[in-house]
């Protein structure tokens, strides 16, 4: 997923961070990172970076530079906004809208870097800075969006937009500014505005606390194992990695199993020790709800109440109605209709899969002469792999030797982009980086012109947020003369001595997915920063990235990257056939666990403040909600439980449905591309010119319908996920 995209205005006004805090410098940097330091007398944020495309000066940025840049940046932008609002000249597009687009340069530079780097390598110093400034940023944002004089100027332009002589993009910019200010509460009464300001400040603090708690709980909940024998089923390399992790944390002789973001944990698929699998599962599901310093039940309850209250002030029945007004779905009823259609079929499929797994358990236990046991969540992944082995003669370890990260990146992800769009990638070693494993690349169009710089941060580490994401340090905009600097983050296992980083099939899928977001950011070709790259509706932004997933198993692309890391042997077709056949099993599980989270998100955000439970009732409300919607099939818990569901804490509140909503468009588009020749420059150029390059400058669904040639059709998605009645 992308971090929330930010125009310069939004970056400077709304630093509601999706992730946690801070960063590291490379080993040869002049200052040790993440430590409390005074601001540099030549603060790198006070002027534009002299590096190409405004690439950040990571070798000069110190932790102590952020606060002075934030303070000066907010003061500077406040003066700029006041000058615009109090301009005695009649409002014009140039003296109001364009002036806003150009405002807040210092704050924009600092917040772009801060919001990016706080996700990648956290420590206590910048966690503290994050917590301190989140309410300040919320107040700063409100001082602009709730400015009555400024809103009146924007409204005047909006009311007369047909007479301003603007092109389509300029007219749309006026409309979007008006809607954004109105959505923020610019036309509320003075008393209502004061309450909204207080709510926004408290929400900002809660969001920071919640996301910091998620990371702290994940680290604190890691499972320690005393003996190697308990780890039967893992490879020697995996076991060594767990031992190295424990040693690095001051526990030599033990084995440390770190937890990932989701409810299910990857090693549950391999560990033969059922008691250990249960221990890992239980450690995962109680994160954030077990009391103590990092318990999230109280702050999540408070957050939901505040969101619902703010929505009511804005005239909406609930937060989902408020949040979805600007999405392509438009309202909760449309979201519910889609999810309600899919859920019963998905659960029925999951139950059928569960019956197959239970039969495998019964058969295996009988062969051992032992009593059988009931299928539990910690058994699902383990016995799924057994079924795949029995039915398809396949297990995940068979394919990993063919999925060397460097091959996947250079000969897979980059190769597909070359074939589709004519792009070439050149590694750079002269640019400073914030962590020693980070890589940088120049990206060139086919004509040799430089398109972007990308930052690749591939490996997992304890101080880095889990998952994969795309973000930007600089966005393309003709108005500002800026070019893209895009970051591409993964969490694959770091190479060990003598062995490369080997990926899972899911890891490869994630890499192609996130690079779809990177392409969306790089190909932006718009006038105004407001519309740049991934600045599109939340339930549309996942669509281009999902389309890019289709190339991971394209025969031409696959043959170019899937080669054995030792022998160079290409992935055998027989093994690929097994992978594809085996991947179809477990689709009911994958859809059901996703829907559990997506519909839980809606349940939290489709109630008024009076119906939100207190901290003591959070988990009971979750359980009741899942039961009410028929997603309480015990062996398949939701992908995220409420206390560690980061999406709903910040950027995807009431919006987790967006993944499957976007997948409808993706499935239609993938079918269209295959029907028109597949991996061709013609298809790539069409997708780039008609959709990827347009950002948010045109209505999202209009872009899709022009490319696709019609309205969305849900049938390809249902067929892909095995959700048809056939």
N, C-alpha and C positions, 0 to 999 in steps of 0.2 A: 504494500500500500504506500501511497505517498504521504509524507507529512503534509499537514494542511498548507496549501499553497498560499503565498502571501504576495500581494502587490506591495510596492513601496509604502503606500498608505496603510494597507492592512498590516504589513510587517511592523511598521512603526507604531501602529495603534493597538494591535491585538496580538501580544506575545503569549497567548494562551497555549502553552507548550504541550505537544503530544507526548513528549518523552521526559526523561529525568534530567540529570545535569552532568556535566563538565567534560574536560578533555585533557589530552596529554600532548606534549611536544615530542618530536623525535629526539633520539639520544644525543645528537650533536647540537641541539638547540641551546641558545645562550642562557635560558632560564628554565628551572625545573617547573613543570606544569602543575596546575591545580593547587598551588600553594598561595597563601595570603601574601600578596605583594602590593606595594604602592603602585599607582598608575605610572606608566612610562611618561616622561615629560613630553615625548612626542607620541602621544597615543595613536596607535595605528588606525583607529576608527574615525579620528577627527578629519581625515582627508581620504580621498579615494585611494585604493591600493594601486601602486604603480605597476603591479604585475599584470600580465596579459589577461584581458577580459575581467579585470578587477578581482582576480583570484586572491583569496585571503593570504595575508602575510603571517602564516602560522608560526614562523620562526621569530616573529616580533611580538605576537599577541601574548599578553600575560593575563592571569586571572584578575589581577588588579585593574586591568584596563576597562573591564566591562562596566562597572558601576559609574565611573566618570563619564563614559560614553553614553550610557543610558540617561544620566542626569542632564548632560549637556544636550543630548539629542531630543529629549522630551521638552526641554526649555526652548530649544530652537524651533521645534515644530509647533509648539503652542503659540509662539510669536507669529509664525507663518500663517497658522490657521486664523488667529485673531485678525491679522492684516487682511486676509481674504474675506472674513465675515464682516468686517467693519469698513470695507472698501466703499467709499462714497459714490464711486462710479456704478452705473447700472450693471447688473450681473451679465457676464458674457461667458461663452464656453471657455475662452482663454483665461479670463481673470478669475474664474471660479473652479471649473472642473479640471482644466489642465494645471492650474496652480496647485490644486490638491494632489494631483498625480505626481507633481515634482517635489512635494514637500517631504520633510523628514529624512534627509539623506543620511545624516550621522546615525540617527536611531535605526534606520533601516539596515545600514551596514552592520551595526553591532548586534541587532536582534537576529538577523539572518545567521550570523556565525554562532551566536549563543544557542539559538534553538536547534541548530544542527549538531553542534559539538556536545551539548548536554546529553544527547542520546547515545553518544559513542563511547564514553569513558568516564564514568561518574566518580566524584569524590565528595567529601563532606563540605568543602569550601564553596563549591558552586551549587551544591544542593541548597546551602544556606542562602546564597545569592538569589537563586531561583525562587525560594519561598519568600524572600524579602521583597522582590520586585514584581512578582505576579500581581498582587493587589494594586501596586503603583501603575503598572501597565493598564490594568482594567480601568482605573480612574482616569488615566490619560486618554484612553480610547473613548470613554464616556464624555470627557470634556469636549471632544470633537463631535461625536455622533449625536450628542444631545444638545448641541449648540443651536439655539433657536434661530439666531440671525443667519448662520451659515445654511441651515436647512431652508429658510425662506428664499435665499438666493438660488439654491438648487431647485426648489419647487417652482420658482419663476421660470427657470430654464426648462424644466420638465413640462410645465403647462404650455410653453411656447416652442417646444422642440421641433415642431413641423416647420417653423418659420426661421430657424437658425441657419439654414443653408449647410447643414452637416451631411457628411456621407453616412452610410448605414452604420459603420462602426462607431462614429462619433455620437450618433443618435442613441445607439444602444448603450454607450457609456453614460450618457445623461440619465437614461432610464434606470440603469443599474445603480447609479449613485442615489437617485431618489428612492428606489426600493430599499436599498441598504440602510439609508438613514431612517426611513420610516419603520423598517423592521427592527431597528435598534431602539426605537422609541422617541424619535425626534419630534413627533407631533403629540406627545403626551402632555398632561398638565405638569406644572412645576412640582407639585407634591408627588406625582407618580414618577417623575424623573429622579427625584431624590431617592425614592425607594429602589428604583432600578439600579441606580449607582451603587447603593449599599449591597444589593443582591449580587451585582457583578463582581464587586470587590471580594465578597465572601466566597463566591463560586471560584474565582481565580485562585484563592488560597487553598480551597478544598481540592481542586484539581491537581495542584502541585503536590499536596500532601498525599493524595491517593496514589498518584503514579510513583512517587518516591517510596511509598509503602510497598507497592507491588514488587519493585526491584529488591528492596530490603528483605521482604518476606521470602522471595525466591532464593536469595542467597542463604538466608537463615534456615530454610526448609530443606536444604540439600541433605540427602540421605547418606550416612556414613556406614560403610561395610567393613567388618573386621578381617575377614578372611577371603582369599582368592577363590576358595572352593564355592563360596556363596554366589559367585559370578559366572557359574557354568552357563554356557550358551553365548558368551561374548568372545570376541576375537582377542588374541594376545595384544594387539595394538590398542583395542578399546580398553582393556584392563590396565595396560600401562598408562593410558591417558587418565584414567580415574585415579591411579596411584600418584601420578605427577600432580594432579589437581589437589589431592589431599596434602601432599608434601608442600606444595606452594602455599597452602592455607595453614601450615604449621602442624600438620597431623601425619607425619611420616609413618609408614607401615600400614596405613588404612587406605580405603578407596572411597572417593567422594563422587556421588551421583548428583550432579546439578540438575535443577528443574528448569524446563522450558516454560513458555507462557501458557500453553494450553493445558487442559485437564489431563488428557492422555500424555504419557511420557514415552519417548522413542524406545528406550531400553526395555519397556514392557513387552515388546515384540520378540525379544531374544532371550530374556532371562528365564532359565528353567526353574528357578527357585520360586515357587508360588507365594510363599510367605514374604519374600523380598518384593515381589511384584505388588502384593497387597500393601506393604509398607510404603512403597513409592507412591502408589495411587492415593493412599490416605494422606500422605504428606502433601500431595498436590491439591486435593480437594478442600483441605481446611485452611489453605493459605488465606490470610486476611480475615479469618473468622474465628480464630482460636484465642482471642484476647491478647493483651499485651500492647506494646508500643506501636506495632504496625497493623493492628486490627482495623479493617476498613469498613466495618458495618455501620459505625456511627457516622463517619464522614459521607458514606454513600447515601445513607438515609437523608442526611441534611442536604446533600447536593440535589437529590431528587425533589425534595420539598421546595427548595429554592427555584429550581427550574420550572416546576409547575406553577409556583406563585408568579414568577416573571411572565410566563405565558398567559396567565389569567389577566395580569395588568395590561398586556398587549391585546387582549380581546379574544384569546384562543381558549378552547375548553381544556387543553392539555399541552404539554411540551411537544409531543410528536406533531400535533397539528401546526404548532408554531414553526418547528424546525423543518417540516416537509414542504412548507409553502413555497420555498424557492428551489425545490428539487424537481426532477422530472416526474416523480410520482404524484406530487402536488398535495396529497392528503393521506392520512393513515388508512382510510377505507380502501384505497387502491393497493396499499402494501398488504393489508390484512387479506384482501381477496386473493392475492397471488400466493402468499404463504399458506393460507388455509387450503388452497387447492393442492399444493404440493405435499403438505405435511402428512396427511393420512396415508398416501401412497408410499412415502419415504419410510414411515414407521412400519408399515406392513412389510416392506422389503427388508428392513432391519430385523424384524422378528423372524422372517424366513431365514435370513443369514444366521441369526442366533440359534435357530433350530439345527442348522448344519453344524455349527460350532459345538452345540451341546451333544450332538451325535458323535462328533469326534472325541469329545471328552469321555463319553460313556464307553466308546469302543476302546480307547486307550487305557482307561482305568480297569476295564474288564480283562484286557490282555495282561495287565500287571497283577491281577487278582486282588485289586483294591476297590473299595466302595467308590462310587462316582460322586461328583459334587456339582452343585449348581453353577452355571455360567455367571461370572461376576465381571464388573468393568475391567478389573486388572487381568482378566483372562482373555479378553476379546482380541487384542492385537496378537498375543502369543499363539492362540489357536487359529486365528486367521492365517498366520504364516504356515501353520501345519496343514491347514486345508489347501492352501496354495501349493504347498509342496506335494501333497497327496494327489490333488486334482490336476495340477498343471506342471508338476515336477519343477517348481520354481521357489526360490527364496531370495530375499533382497541381497544377500551377500554375494550371489552369483553375478550380479550386474555391477556392483560397486567398483571392482577393479577396472572397469571400462569408463568410469566417470571421474577422471582426474580433473580437479577444478580448473587448472590452467588450460586444459584442452576444451573443457566445456565453455569457458569464457572466450578464449581466442578463436577456437575452431568451431564453436557452436553458436553462442550468442552473437559475437561480432561477425562471424561468417554469414549468418542469416541476415543481419543488417546490411552486409555488403551486397548480397544477392538481391535483396528486395529494394534497397535504397541507394546502392552504390557507395556506401560509406566505407572509409578506411580508418584504422585506429593505430596511432603511433605512441608507444610508451615513452613517458618523460621521467627523467630522474633529477631534473634541475629545480623543480618546484618544491617548496617546503610542504611537509605533511604533518598532521597532528598526532600520528602514531606510526611506529616503524613499519607495520605491515601494510599500510595504506599505499595504494598505487595510483598514479595519475596518467591520463591519456589525452592526447589531442585527437579530435574527431574531424575528419575532412569529408567534404562533399566530393562527388566524382570529378568535378571540375578543378579540384585542388584547393578550393576556398575552405578556410577553417570554420567549422560549424560551432564547435563547443569544446570545452574541457570537461572531462568526467573524472571523478574521484571514486575509486573502487576500494571499499573497506570490507574484505571478504570474511574474516575469521571471527569466531566467537571468543569472547573473553568475559570474565566475571563483572567487569565494570561497564559492559556494553548492554544496552537493552536487547532483549531477545527478538526473534523474528527477522524479517527482511523488509526494507523500505527504500524508497527513493525520496530525495529531497533536493533543494537547490540552494546554492550560495549566491547565485545571480540569475535573474530571469531575462529573457530576450524582450526588448521593447524598442521600437524605432524612435519613440519620443525621447528616450533617455540615451539612445545609442548603446544599449547594453546587449551583451551576448551571454549565452547560457554557461553557467558552471554548475554541473549536476553531480550529485552524490548518489552512489549505488551501494547500498549496505546489505550484506548477507551475514549469516551466522554459521558458516560451515566449519568443520573441525580443522584446526591448524595442522599443517604437516608435521609429522614426527621424523626423527632422524632416519634418513634413508627411504622414507616413504612419503608420497605426495598426499595432498588432501583429497580423499575419495568421497564422492557425494552419493547420496541416495537419489532414487528416481524423483522423490518429492522435492529434494533440494534443487535438482535441475529444473523442475517445473517452476519453483520459486524464483530461480535466477532469470528464466525467460519472462516470467510474469513481471518482475520488478523492472527488467530492462524495457518492457513495454511502456512503463511510466517514464523511464529515462528518454526514450524516443519521443514521447509526447512533449516532454520539456525541451528537448534539443531542437525539435522541428518547428517550434513556435515561430510564427512570422506575422506578428501583429503590431499595430501602432502603439497601443497603450498598455502599460504594465498590468493594469487591472485584468486584462484578458489573457495574459501570457500563460502558455504551457498548460499545466494541469489545473488552472483556475477555471474549473468547470463544475457543474453540480456534482455533489458527492456521489449520487447514485448513477453517474455517468463516467466518473473518473476511472473506475475499475475496468470499464469496457475496452479501451485500447490495450491495456496491459494483459487482459485475458485473451485478446486476439493474438497477442505475440506468443502465447503459450503453444499455439498450434504448430510452431516450427520445431519444437523440441524433438518430436518423433517424425518429422518430415524425412523421408528416405535420404534425400541429398544432404540435409543438414546433419542428420544422425550419423551417416557414414563418414562425415568429416571430423566429428569430435569423439565418437564412442569407440575408443581404441584402448586396448589393454595397456596399462601404464608400464608394464615390464617388457612385453613382447611386441607391442605395437599392433597386435592382431585386432582387426575390426570386430565389432560386436557381432557374433553369429546371428544369422536371421532366425534360427530356431530359438535362440534365447530371447530375442526381441519378441517373437510371436508369443512366447510364454509370458513375458512381461505384460504385453497388451491384453492377453486373455486373462491373466491373473488380476490385472488392474480393474477389470469389470466386476470381480467379486468384491464385496464390501462397499459398494456404492450406496446401499441403503444406510449403512452406518455413517458414512461420510456426510450424506445429506441430512440425516437425522440429527447428528451432533451439531452441525452448522445451524439447522433450523432451531434447535433448542436454544442456542445463543441469540439468534436473530429475533425469535419471537419473545424471548425473555426481555430483550432490549425494548421491544414494543410494549410489553406488559408494564415495564417500569415507567415508560414515558407517555402512556395513554391513560393516566389517572390524575385526578386533581390532587393538590397538596394535602387535602384532608384525608386522602386514602393512602398516603405513603406511610408505611410502618416505621416505627422507631427502630433503633439499632437492634433491640432484642427480637424484633419480628422480621428482620431482613431475610434470614434464611428460610423461615417458614413461608414467607410470601413467595420466595423463589420456588419452593417445592409445590405450593398450591397452584402457582401460575403454570408450571410445567404439566401438572395433572389436569388442569382445566383445559389445556389446549391439546391434550392427548400425547404429550411428549415425555411422559414419565416412565418410559421403558427403562427399567433399572440398569441393565447392562450397558446402556448408551447414555451417559450423562452429557449435558451440554458442553460444547467445546470450551467455553469459559463459564465459570460460575461468577456470580455477581461481584464478590470482593476482589477478584483479580481480572475482571473484564475491562481492560484498559480502553478498548474502543469506546465504550459508553461513558467512561470517565471524562473523555475529552472529545477528540475530533469526530468520532462517529456516533455520538449520542443520538438515539432514535434513527440511526443510519446504517446499522450493521446489515440490514436487508440488502444494502446496495450491491453486495457481491453477487447475489443470485439475480437481482434485478438487472444488473449489467450483463450477467451471463446470458440473458435472453438475447441481447443485442450481439454479444460475442458469438453465440451459436449460429445466429443468422448470418453474421459476417463471415465466419469460418466456412460455412457451407457455400456462400456466394464466391469466396476466393477459390475454393477447391473446384467449384463448377466452372471457373474462368481461368483455369490453368495453374493454380497453386503458386509456387515460389517463383514469381516472375517480376522483372522490373516494372512491367506495366501495372501489375496489381499493387506493388509497393508504391509507385509514384502516384497512383490514384488515391490510395489510402492516405499518403502523406499530404497531398495537395488538397484533397476534399475534406479531410478530417483532422489529422494530427497537427497540421500547421495552423489551424484556425483557432486553437485554444478555446476561449470562451467568447470570442468575438461574434459568434452566430449562435442562435438557439441550438442547444445540444441535440434535440430530437430532429430538428431540421437538417443538421449535419448528417445524422445517421440515415434518415430517410432519403436524402439525395444520393448518398453513397450506395445504399442498399437497393434503392428503387422502390421502396414501399414501406408500409407500417411493420413494426416488429411482429414476429410470429413465434409464439412460445413452443410450438411443436418440436423444433430441433433441440431445444434445451431438454424437454421431457424425454426425448429419445436418447439423448446423450447420457442422462442420469438414470436411465432405466425406470422412468416414472410414468410410462404409458401403460395402458391397460392390457397391452398385448402380452 
